[in-house]
Amino acid sequence: MKLSIIIPLYNEIKTIEELLKRINKVKMDKEIVIVDDFSKDGSREWLQNLNTKNIKKVFHDKNYGKGMAIRSGIKEATGDIIIIQDADLEYDPNDYPELVKPIVEGKAEVVYGSRILGNLMRNMKGKHTSAYYEYYMGGKALTILTNILYNAKITDEPTCYKVFKSDVIKNLDLKCVRFEFCPEVTAKVRKKGHKIYEIPIKYNPRSLDEGKKIKIKDGFEAVWALLKYRFVN
């Protein structure tokens, strides 16, 4: 089975090259789809000049948001399995084989990589400030709400590593533009009746100074998306 790796890219010139090196070291049948969401730090120009056969490039004409970039990537993906990969170095591509294994073996159609099962708080050691604690508790709150509204029975709803059989995610009518991709896709796969299978993953959180983009207001948007999609399609 071929894996399509969708990378929404926005102002990640410091990390994107190293990320691609790490992805290319993973021995799998794969394609990489990078969607530049109108970067202004040199990422866009770097990607335009990148010459490699296994990478598809999509360039937005303005900055829309992560959700729109993922939607653009889904349209271009041709693999049997699709995974979402942030353009920073918080998540480890070496986890790909274990993440796709339940789908390859026919045990699941949707798999999430759980930082909680991988011991998120241990991974934060050395960077554990009040800001990180707020992110951690925010993620826990979103997960609890997801489990209440959708009976998802998961431990880490806002994880980046979300993996799907291609036909599952391509058949969802996604409307996300910004960071609400995570709650929307979770809500819609559960409403379709898909069980979410979880695999422990490694996680190396970056600090706000290092470029972490998600803000408190995105948490409120996620809550609203979970509530909204409980009652509308």
C-alpha positions in Angstrom: 0.0 0.0 0.0 1.3 3.5 -0.9 1.3 6.1 1.8 0.5 9.8 1.0 2.1 12.2 3.4 0.4 15.6 3.4 2.5 18.4 4.8 0.8 21.8 5.3 3.7 24.3 5.1 3.6 27.8 6.5 6.8 29.7 7.5 8.9 26.6 8.4 12.1 27.3 6.6 14.1 26.3 9.7 12.7 22.7 9.8 11.2 21.6 6.5 14.5 20.4 4.9 15.4 18.3 8.0 11.9 16.9 8.1 12.1 15.7 4.5 15.4 14.0 5.3 13.8 12.1 8.1 10.8 11.2 6.0 13.0 9.9 3.2 14.9 7.6 5.6 11.6 5.8 6.3 11.6 2.8 3.9 8.0 2.7 2.6 6.2 3.1 -0.6 5.2 6.7 -0.3 4.6 10.1 -1.9 4.9 13.5 -0.2 2.4 16.3 -0.9 3.6 19.7 0.4 1.1 22.5 0.4 2.6 25.9 0.9 0.1 28.2 2.4 1.7 31.4 1.1 4.8 31.4 3.3 6.8 34.6 3.7 10.0 33.4 5.4 11.6 31.8 2.3 9.8 28.4 2.6 7.9 29.0 -0.6 11.0 29.9 -2.6 12.8 26.9 -1.2 10.0 24.6 -2.2 9.8 26.1 -5.7 13.5 25.3 -6.2 13.3 21.8 -4.7 13.9 19.2 -7.4 12.8 15.8 -6.4 10.5 13.2 -8.0 8.5 11.9 -5.0 7.2 15.3 -3.9 4.1 17.0 -5.2 3.9 20.7 -4.7 0.8 22.9 -4.2 1.1 26.7 -3.8 -1.8 28.7 -2.3 -2.3 32.2 -3.7 -2.8 33.6 -0.2 -2.6 32.4 3.4 -5.8 30.5 4.1 -4.9 28.3 7.1 -3.8 24.8 8.0 -7.2 23.2 7.4 -7.4 24.5 3.8 -3.8 23.4 3.1 -4.7 19.9 4.3 -7.8 19.9 2.1 -5.7 20.9 -0.9 -3.3 18.1 -0.1 -6.0 15.5 0.1 -7.2 16.4 -3.4 -3.7 15.7 -4.7 -3.0 12.5 -2.7 -3.0 9.2 -4.7 -1.9 6.8 -2.0 -4.0 4.1 -0.4 -3.4 5.6 3.0 -3.1 9.3 4.0 -1.3 10.7 7.0 -1.0 14.3 8.1 2.5 15.6 9.0 3.2 19.0 10.5 6.2 20.8 8.9 8.1 21.2 12.2 10.0 18.5 14.0 7.6 17.7 16.9 6.5 14.4 15.4 8.8 11.5 14.3 8.3 10.0 10.9 9.9 6.8 12.2 6.4 6.1 13.7 4.9 5.7 10.2 5.2 1.9 10.0 3.4 1.3 13.3 0.8 4.0 12.5 -0.2 2.4 9.1 0.1 -1.2 10.3 -3.5 -1.5 11.6 -4.9 -0.2 8.3 -2.6 -2.5 6.2 -3.7 -5.5 8.4 -7.4 -4.6 7.9 -7.9 -3.9 11.6 -8.8 -0.2 11.2 -9.7 2.5 8.7 -8.7 5.4 10.9 -5.6 5.6 13.2 -4.5 8.3 15.5 -1.0 8.6 17.0 -1.4 9.2 20.7 1.1 11.4 22.6 -0.7 10.5 25.8 -0.1 6.8 25.3 3.5 7.8 24.3 3.7 9.7 27.6 3.3 13.3 26.6 4.3 14.7 30.0 7.6 12.7 30.0 8.4 14.1 26.5 7.9 17.6 27.8 10.5 17.2 30.5 12.9 20.1 30.4 10.4 22.3 28.5 7.6 22.1 31.0 6.5 25.7 31.5 3.0 26.9 32.4 2.4 27.4 28.7 3.0 23.7 28.0 0.8 22.8 30.9 -2.0 24.9 29.3 -1.6 23.1 26.0 -1.6 19.7 27.7 -4.8 20.5 29.7 -6.4 22.1 26.6 -5.8 18.9 24.7 -7.2 16.8 27.5 -10.3 18.9 27.7 -10.9 18.6 23.9 -10.4 14.8 24.1 -12.9 14.5 27.0 -15.5 16.6 25.1 -14.9 14.5 22.0 -15.5 11.3 24.0 -18.7 12.7 25.5 -20.1 13.9 22.2 -19.0 11.2 19.9 -18.2 8.2 22.1 -14.8 8.2 20.5 -12.9 6.4 23.3 -9.6 8.0 22.5 -6.8 9.6 24.5 -5.5 12.4 22.2 -7.9 14.1 19.9 -5.7 17.1 18.8 -2.8 15.0 17.8 -1.2 15.8 14.4 -0.7 12.2 13.4 -4.1 11.2 11.9 -4.0 8.4 9.4 -6.9 7.3 7.1 -7.7 4.9 4.4 -7.7 7.2 1.4 -11.4 6.6 0.5 -12.5 7.4 4.1 -11.0 10.9 4.3 -11.7 11.7 0.6 -15.4 11.0 1.1 -15.7 13.5 4.0 -17.1 16.9 3.2 -14.5 18.9 5.0 -15.0 22.6 5.4 -12.1 23.5 7.7 -9.9 26.5 7.0 -7.7 26.9 10.1 -6.8 24.6 13.0 -10.4 23.3 13.2 -9.4 20.4 10.9 -8.7 18.1 13.9 -12.1 18.4 15.6 -14.0 18.4 12.3 -12.4 15.3 10.9 -12.7 13.5 14.2 -16.4 14.4 14.4 -17.1 13.3 10.9 -15.3 10.0 11.0 -17.1 9.1 14.2 -20.5 10.2 12.7 -19.7 7.8 9.8 -19.3 5.0 12.3 -15.5 4.6 12.0 -13.7 3.4 15.1 -10.5 5.4 15.9 -7.6 3.1 16.6 -4.7 4.6 18.6 -1.0 3.9 18.5 1.6 5.4 21.0 3.9 7.9 19.3 7.0 10.0 20.2 6.6 13.7 20.6 9.2 16.5 20.9 7.2 19.8 21.6 8.8 23.0 20.5 8.5 26.2 22.5 6.6 29.4 21.6 9.9 31.0 20.8 10.7 28.2 18.4 7.6 28.9 16.4 4.6 27.0 17.8 1.6 28.5 16.0 -1.5 27.3 17.8 -3.1 29.9 20.1 -5.7 29.8 22.9 -8.4 31.1 20.5 -7.8 28.0 18.4 -8.9 25.9 21.3 -12.2 27.8 21.5 -12.7 27.3 17.8 -12.0 23.6 18.3 -14.7 23.4 21.0 -17.2 25.2 18.8 -16.4 22.8 15.9 -17.0 19.7 18.1 -20.3 21.1 19.3 -21.4 22.3 15.8 -20.7 19.0 14.0 -22.5 17.0 16.6 -25.7 18.4 15.2 -24.9 19.4 11.6 -23.0 17.7 8.7 
